């Protein structure tokens, strides 16, 4: 499965919890949240568009950075 890297404008534990909440609803997704660097690495067979839309549901700015 490819690993995709995203920027998410997280500033606190609550922000990373929001990311955790939306990603945990997706089937077959593994992810790492790097709060200090505002990055999320997601390992999944889902499209980048689906992952980005899911991250945007947190209400935070989210951008695709590329394949890791």
Rosetta blueprint (number, residue, H / E / L):
1 X L
2 X L
3 X E
4 X E
5 X E
6 X E
7 X E
8 X E
9 X L
10 X L
11 X L
12 X L
13 X H
14 X H
15 X H
16 X H
17 X H
18 X H
19 X H
20 X H
21 X H
22 X H
23 X H
24 X H
25 X L
26 X L
27 X L
28 X L
29 X L
30 X E
31 X E
32 X E
33 X E
34 X E
35 X L
36 X L
37 X L
38 X L
39 X E
40 X E
41 X E
42 X E
43 X E
44 X L
45 X L
46 X L
47 X L
48 X H
49 X H
50 X H
51 X H
52 X H
53 X H
54 X H
55 X H
56 X H
57 X L
58 X L
59 X L
60 X L
61 X L
62 X E
63 X E
64 X E
65 X E
66 X E
67 X E
68 X L
